Each structure stands twice: as structure tokens, then as C-alpha cells.
Amino acid sequence: MKTYNDALNFLTSDQRNEIADAISKAETITSGEIRVLVVAASSVLPKFGKKDQKEALRRRAIKEFSNLGIQNTKDKTGVLLMVSIEERMVQVLAGNGINSVVPENTWPAMVHHITEGIKAGNPAQGIKVAVAEIGKMLSEKFPIMPDDSNELSNAVVIKGRW
């Protein structure tokens, strides 16, 4: 299994473009918005216990959800897929509009797609599968509307430690 140590090299430029294209395609069938974020680490502290890592991951995802403007989507239908390199963890967060109609057990399957892609040495493929699945799922509850606009950038965001 390939080891990833650097958020900047986690995905190639071509892979980032492929993911942005997958997001664009997914958003052609839903009014939802999807963002992908890769961070070097979820905490300012070096590695620590698994429980603390999960909490740091959750806190960072909540902060980035806000920083990226995902909570501001028209119907609160934004989704964040965040990969944290140091913790080797993935977090999926969705807006309140989505959480009010989508079962909570939806997100672990999306995390699984991404982690399987990472384990297979092709994180972009895992992310693209998750994006496509999210697009399909959102299209059932939040279909594309005639007045829909792309509210958020589809580009993959890469960030360092806090």
C-alpha cells in the first residue's frame, strides 16, 4: 500500500482536474454542492491517540465546512469530503438540508469508497466514486432545478496544518 505523507502530492494536477470534472458531472443532476478538501493534518499537534484524532478530524471538517462557504448554499445542500493525510482519516459532512432527509448511515459508505481508493493506490478513483454516489443520492431528494447555479467551486482544495 502506498503511503501518503504530503497533502500537496496526495493528488496529481490531472487527478485534481478529474475530481473537479466528476463534481461538475454529479452536480448536473442535483441542486446540491460537493466540495473535496485534502488537508495535511487535522490538528496543530503531532500525532496523538485515535479518539483524539477522530475529534480533531471532526472539528477541522466543521471549521472547513464554514470556511469554504458550504453552509451558505441556498438550501443547505452542500457536502464536504475531507481527507486528512497525517491522521489517515476521511470525514464527510453535509448541510442541514441534506441531513434532514438522508439517513446518517449514508456517509460511512462514502468514506469507504475513498479509503478503498487510497488503499489501492488510487485515491482519485475512490473520491470520484464517492462523488458520483453522492450526486445520485442527492438527485433523488434535491434534483437539479431550472434556476440552479453552481454556488461553489468544483476545484479540489489542498490545505496544510491549521
C-alpha positions in Angstrom: 0.0 0.0 0.0 1.3 3.4 -1.0 2.0 5.8 1.9 1.0 9.4 1.6 2.9 12.0 3.6 2.2 15.2 1.9 -1.2 16.9 1.1 0.4 18.7 -1.9 1.4 15.4 -3.5 -1.6 13.3 -2.5 -3.3 14.0 -5.9 -1.6 15.0 -9.1 -2.8 18.0 -11.0 -4.5 15.7 -13.5 -6.3 13.8 -10.7 -7.5 17.1 -9.2 -8.9 18.0 -12.5 -10.6 14.6 -12.9 -12.2 15.1 -9.5 -13.4 18.6 -10.4 -14.9 17.1 -13.6 -16.6 14.4 -11.5 -18.1 17.0 -9.2 -19.3 19.0 -12.2 -20.9 15.9 -13.7 -22.6 15.0 -10.4 -23.9 18.5 -10.0 -25.7 18.3 -13.4 -28.3 16.1 -11.8 -28.7 17.8 -8.4 -29.1 21.2 -6.8 -26.6 20.0 -4.2 -23.0 21.2 -4.0 -20.0 18.9 -3.4 -16.5 20.0 -2.2 -13.4 18.0 -1.8 -10.7 19.0 0.6 -7.3 17.4 1.4 -5.5 18.6 4.5 -2.0 17.8 5.8 -3.4 17.3 9.3 -6.5 17.9 11.3 -4.7 19.2 14.4 -1.9 21.6 15.2 -0.4 18.9 17.4 1.7 16.0 16.2 0.1 12.6 16.1 -1.9 11.5 19.2 -4.5 8.9 20.2 -7.1 7.6 17.8 -10.0 9.1 19.8 -8.4 12.5 19.8 -7.6 12.1 16.1 -11.3 11.5 15.3 -12.3 14.5 17.3 -9.6 16.7 15.7 -10.8 15.5 12.3 -14.4 16.3 13.1 -13.5 19.8 14.4 -11.4 20.6 11.4 -14.1 19.4 9.0 -16.7 21.6 10.8 -14.4 24.6 10.6 -13.6 24.0 6.9 -17.3 23.5 6.1 -17.7 27.0 7.2 -14.5 28.4 5.7 -15.4 27.0 2.3 -18.9 28.5 2.5 -20.6 25.2 2.2 -23.1 26.1 5.0 -24.2 29.1 2.8 -25.7 27.0 0.0 -29.2 28.1 -0.9 -31.0 25.1 0.5 -28.2 23.9 2.9 -27.4 21.1 0.4 -23.6 21.2 0.5 -21.4 18.2 1.2 -17.7 18.2 2.2 -15.4 15.2 1.6 -12.3 15.8 3.6 -9.2 13.7 3.6 -6.6 14.2 6.4 -3.2 12.9 5.5 -1.5 12.7 8.9 -4.4 11.1 10.6 -5.1 8.8 7.6 -8.8 9.5 8.0 -11.8 10.8 5.9 -14.7 12.8 7.1 -17.9 13.6 5.3 -20.1 16.4 6.4 -23.4 17.5 4.9 -25.6 20.6 5.3 -28.7 20.6 7.4 -31.0 20.4 4.3 -29.4 17.1 3.4 -29.1 15.7 7.0 -32.8 16.3 7.5 -33.7 13.8 4.7 -30.8 11.5 4.3 -30.1 8.6 6.7 -27.0 9.1 8.8 -25.7 5.6 7.7 -25.2 7.1 4.2 -21.8 8.6 4.9 -19.7 5.6 6.0 -20.2 4.1 2.6 -18.7 7.3 1.0 -15.8 7.2 3.4 -15.3 3.5 2.5 -15.1 4.4 -1.3 -12.4 6.9 -0.6 -10.4 4.8 1.8 -10.5 1.8 -0.6 -9.2 4.0 -3.4 -6.4 5.2 -1.1 -5.5 1.6 -0.1 -5.5 0.6 -3.8 -3.0 3.5 -4.5 -5.6 5.5 -6.5 -7.2 8.0 -4.1 -8.6 10.0 -7.0 -10.7 7.0 -8.2 -12.1 6.4 -4.7 -13.0 10.1 -4.4 -14.6 10.1 -7.9 -16.7 7.1 -6.9 -17.9 8.8 -3.7 -18.7 12.0 -5.6 -20.8 10.1 -8.2 -22.7 8.2 -5.4 -23.3 11.4 -3.6 -24.6 13.1 -6.8 -27.0 10.2 -7.4 -28.2 10.2 -3.8 -28.7 13.9 -3.8 -30.6 13.9 -7.1 -33.3 11.8 -5.5 -34.0 14.4 -2.8 -32.6 17.5 -4.4 -33.0 17.3 -8.2 -31.5 19.9 -10.5 -33.8 23.0 -10.7 -34.2 25.3 -13.7 -32.8 28.2 -11.8 -29.9 26.2 -10.3 -26.4 27.8 -10.4 -23.0 26.4 -9.4 -22.8 28.0 -6.0 -19.3 26.7 -5.0 -16.1 26.0 -6.9 -15.6 22.4 -8.0 -11.8 22.6 -7.6 -10.2 20.3 -5.1 -8.8 22.4 -2.1 -5.5 21.5 -0.6 -4.5 22.9 2.8 -1.8 22.4 5.3 -2.0 22.0 9.0 -4.4 24.5 10.6 
